Amino acid sequence: MRLTERVHHDLKKYVQLGDGVVDATSGNGHDTLFLAQLVGIEGHVFTFDVQLEALEKTRQHVEQHESIAPIQYIHRGHEYMQSEIAKRYHGRIRAIVFNLGYLPQANHTVMTVPHTTIDALQQSTSLLCQGGVISILAYTGHIGGRDEAESIKKWLLTLGDSFEYDIEIPKNTRASPPEYILIRKIDL
Ligand SMILES: C[S@@+](CC[C@H](N)C(=O)[O-])C[C@H]1O[C@@H](n2cnc3c(N)ncnc32)[C@H](O)[C@@H]1O
């Protein structure tokens, strides 16, 4: 199973019809569409990207498939998620999906960077409901990717007792494998 499929497989265990969810990096729209199909018409998807091109690709991808969930396309960095997401969703978001790096087949100089990623992750912890999850796919093969993955792992150590996480790094695949982190906000 590819790591992106693995993320979707895990998200299915947590996200239900009617949930509020966030795609922190719209890109080509695969995660946004998947989330939209999980939450349905009663749910809500917030999808962020700094590139209009990515939001347009996402919109087109969603339109080509059957999806009826309300989707809010936000042309802003995920480091503004707390101010962009309506207050009524704070503490009620079920899943926040980070698929880091750059948009494939597009401008590779526009990519996620450690300080804004960490900022967004920190905000994610309070947007999440109890029992909610943050998934992170960090690619380490491009310039800056390894630093970003290491910064995230350092940040994980600052999380309090109300969070637990798993880190998965596929073995025997390639020299710089992607890293998959799943954070759960514990149901107290
Ligand atoms: C690997 S792609 C995401 C793939 C996407 N999730 C999908 O399903 O196709 C990474 C995306 O992150 C976007 N990005 C870079 N910095 C960002 C930021 N600060 N906030 C939100 N998106 C950002 C890039 O423009 C790019 O489209």
The ligand as an ORCA input file, in Angstrom:
! r2SCAN-3c Opt
* xyz 0 1
  C       2.534     17.695     -1.812
  S       1.450     19.012     -2.246
  C      -0.068     18.507     -1.488
  C      -0.755     17.327     -2.164
  C      -2.244     17.266     -1.879
  N      -2.574     17.065     -0.498
  C      -2.991     16.289     -2.755
  O      -3.794     15.494     -2.247
  O      -2.791     16.338     -3.976
  C       1.966     20.328     -1.171
  C       1.187     21.624     -1.368
  O       1.487     22.472     -0.256
  C       1.324     23.791     -0.702
  N       1.890     24.730      0.295
  C       3.165     25.177      0.428
  N       3.261     26.001      1.493
  C       2.011     26.069      2.051
  C       1.447     26.753      3.186
  N       2.193     27.529      3.983
  N       0.134     26.593      3.430
  C      -0.655     25.802      2.638
  N      -0.169     25.145      1.562
  C       1.135     25.259      1.274
  C       1.992     23.787     -2.063
  O       1.575     24.896     -2.825
  C       1.532     22.428     -2.611
  O       0.397     22.585     -3.416
*
